[in-house]
Amino acid sequence: MPARTRPRLDEDEERVTRAQRLLIGLGAALVATPFDTTTHDRLRHFLADDAPQVLESLEVLRRRPEAELRTRIAELAGHNLLPTGGAA
């Protein structure tokens, strides 16, 4: 059986996903070592240089209609989701 290829994230999905992972990591680092200057520098860099583009990408994703989002999630997850409201 051939290996199934996973769908790729589009540019906006990739940007938001990368930022989310970075921010979760930075948040954990701030909890673990709240006064680490390297963590603070990385957070400042993100906020100054990357956050505006990430926020634009997030807005693009939020504007997608629900049906499109459900289809896209199903593509990425590899299965169909239940319709709105629960079991079919």
Helices and strands as residue ranges (DSSP letters): H 11-32, H 37-45, I 46-50, H 51-62, H 66-77
